[in-house]
Amino acid sequence: METTSSLAKVIEMCFPECQESSIYYPILMSLLQKKSKMGPGPLLAITSKHFMDAALEDPVIEEQVAELLTRETFEFECLYVFGEHRRLFNIAFSSNFPLPTETFSIEIRITKCLLYVEGVLVASMKLSIDDSEALFYAKTAIQNGFEKFRLFVRGHPMKGEFREEILYDFRRKLGQATSPTPGHFSRDAYGCTEMPLGKDGGLQMVFTRNPGATRD
């Protein structure tokens, strides 16, 4: 039995025995058709992520999924199933990202680093002390040529409320972490401005690609 859903194909790679089951396969297909109240994608993405994380630790399965993502369109609203697997997320995002004129927003919120595109949550990672997750998302935006991306800071588990310090530290690290890559934009192609973030007291940095900037 085959399905046109790339998400279902990924799950089949992680759990090949599921496809042969007369019980679990119909359940899988049913979940694929139902929207989740916890995210923009189907209920299947929410219910399968925990189990997929363990399966994707197998390098053979990871390589099979990576190859699939390079040749097929993946449901953009399901990208967060690869939230803890940066290589797979980068492949899926780079192959399927929306127009780079759309809004790309990175948010540091308490213990999570969240990624939104056009206001839709597409990825979430547990925040580490060095904020490497935010840097990863920012480099993704730069390499894919987004005209503008933003970093929001609403709180930080290790750094208290020193939001300005977090922003300045992020900008410094971003400059060091984005070496020119052939065929991509670099950090030098973007200007940066700071501004308050509404009534909640948060702060944001807005990175805008300079007019006339070219890919390296």
C-alpha positions in Angstrom: 0.0 0.0 0.0 1.4 3.4 -1.0 0.5 7.0 -0.1 1.5 10.3 -1.6 2.2 11.8 1.8 6.0 12.3 2.3 5.3 12.4 6.1 3.7 9.0 5.9 6.7 7.7 3.8 9.1 9.0 6.5 7.2 7.2 9.2 7.1 4.0 7.1 10.9 4.2 6.9 11.1 4.6 10.7 8.6 1.8 11.3 8.6 -0.5 8.3 6.5 -3.1 10.2 3.6 -0.6 10.4 2.8 -0.7 6.7 2.2 -4.5 6.9 -0.2 -4.2 9.8 -3.9 -4.3 9.1 -4.5 -2.5 12.4 -1.8 0.2 12.6 -1.6 1.3 9.0 -5.3 2.3 8.8 -4.8 4.3 12.0 -1.8 6.0 10.5 -3.7 7.0 7.4 -6.6 8.2 9.6 -4.3 10.4 11.7 -2.8 11.9 8.6 -6.3 13.3 7.6 -6.9 14.9 11.0 -5.6 18.3 11.9 -4.0 18.8 15.3 -5.0 21.5 17.8 -1.4 21.6 19.0 0.1 22.7 15.7 -0.5 23.5 12.0 0.1 20.0 10.7 -1.9 16.8 10.8 -2.4 14.9 14.1 0.0 12.3 12.7 3.0 14.6 13.0 2.3 15.4 16.6 1.7 11.8 17.7 4.7 10.3 15.8 7.4 12.8 16.6 8.4 11.2 19.9 8.8 7.8 18.4 10.5 9.1 15.2 13.2 10.9 17.3 14.5 7.5 18.5 14.3 5.8 15.1 16.2 8.6 13.4 19.2 8.0 15.7 19.9 5.0 13.5 22.3 6.3 10.8 20.9 4.0 8.1 17.3 5.2 8.7 18.5 8.8 8.8 20.3 8.5 5.5 17.2 6.9 3.9 15.0 9.8 5.1 17.6 12.4 3.9 17.6 10.8 0.4 13.7 10.9 0.4 13.7 14.6 1.4 16.0 15.6 -1.5 13.7 14.1 -4.1 10.2 14.7 -2.8 8.2 17.7 -1.6 7.7 17.5 2.1 4.6 19.0 3.8 5.9 22.3 5.1 3.6 22.4 8.1 5.1 19.1 9.3 8.8 20.3 9.4 8.8 20.3 13.1 9.0 16.5 13.2 12.7 17.1 12.4 13.1 19.8 15.1 15.8 17.9 16.9 17.5 16.6 13.8 19.3 19.6 12.2 20.6 17.9 9.1 17.2 16.5 8.1 15.5 19.8 9.0 17.9 21.8 6.9 17.5 19.4 3.9 13.7 19.5 4.2 13.5 23.3 4.7 16.0 24.2 1.9 14.0 22.0 -0.5 10.5 23.2 0.5 10.8 26.6 2.0 8.3 29.3 1.0 9.1 32.5 -0.9 12.0 34.2 0.8 10.0 37.4 1.0 7.8 35.9 3.7 8.2 36.5 7.4 10.8 34.4 9.1 10.9 34.8 12.9 13.0 33.2 15.6 11.8 33.4 19.1 13.7 32.6 22.3 11.0 31.9 24.9 12.0 30.5 28.3 13.3 27.0 27.6 12.5 26.8 23.9 13.7 28.3 20.6 10.8 28.5 18.2 10.8 29.2 14.4 7.8 30.8 12.7 7.2 31.4 9.0 4.3 33.7 8.2 3.2 33.4 11.8 3.0 29.6 11.6 5.1 27.5 14.0 7.3 25.2 11.9 10.0 24.1 14.3 10.9 24.0 18.0 14.1 23.0 19.8 15.0 22.9 23.4 17.2 25.9 24.2 20.8 25.3 25.2 23.0 27.7 27.2 24.9 28.9 24.1 21.7 29.7 22.1 23.0 27.5 19.2 19.5 26.7 18.2 18.7 30.4 17.3 22.0 30.6 15.4 21.0 27.5 13.4 17.7 29.0 12.4 19.3 32.3 11.5 21.9 30.6 9.3 19.1 28.8 7.6 17.4 32.1 6.9 20.6 33.6 5.5 21.6 30.7 3.4 18.2 30.4 1.8 18.2 34.1 1.0 15.3 35.4 3.1 15.0 39.2 2.6 14.3 39.7 6.3 14.3 37.7 9.5 13.7 38.6 13.1 14.9 37.4 16.5 12.6 37.9 19.4 13.7 37.5 23.0 10.9 37.1 25.6 12.9 35.4 28.3 15.9 33.1 28.9 16.3 30.3 31.4 20.0 30.9 32.1 20.3 34.6 31.6 17.4 36.1 33.4 15.9 39.2 31.9 19.1 40.6 30.3 17.5 40.7 26.9 19.8 43.3 25.4 22.8 41.2 26.4 21.3 38.2 24.7 20.7 40.1 21.5 24.2 41.6 21.3 25.7 38.2 22.1 23.6 36.6 19.3 24.6 39.2 16.8 28.3 38.7 17.6 28.1 34.9 17.4 26.1 35.1 14.1 28.9 37.1 12.5 31.4 34.5 13.6 29.3 31.5 12.6 28.3 32.4 9.1 31.4 31.9 6.8 30.7 32.5 3.1 29.3 29.4 1.4 29.3 29.2 -2.5 25.9 29.9 -3.9 24.5 31.4 -0.6 24.3 34.7 1.1 26.4 35.5 4.1 25.9 37.5 7.3 27.6 40.5 5.7 24.7 40.8 3.3 22.4 41.8 6.1 22.0 45.0 8.0 20.6 44.9 11.6 18.3 47.1 13.6 16.9 46.8 17.1 13.4 47.7 18.3 11.1 47.0 21.2 8.6 44.2 20.9 5.1 45.5 21.7 3.6 45.9 25.1 5.2 42.8 26.7 8.6 44.4 27.1 10.4 42.0 24.8 13.1 43.0 22.3 13.8 42.1 18.8 16.6 42.4 16.2 15.5 42.7 12.6 18.0 41.6 9.9 17.4 42.9 6.4 19.2 41.9 3.3 21.0 44.9 1.8 19.9 46.1 -1.6 22.2 44.8 -4.3 23.6 42.0 -2.1 24.7 39.0 -4.1 25.3 35.3 -3.3 28.9 34.3 -2.6 
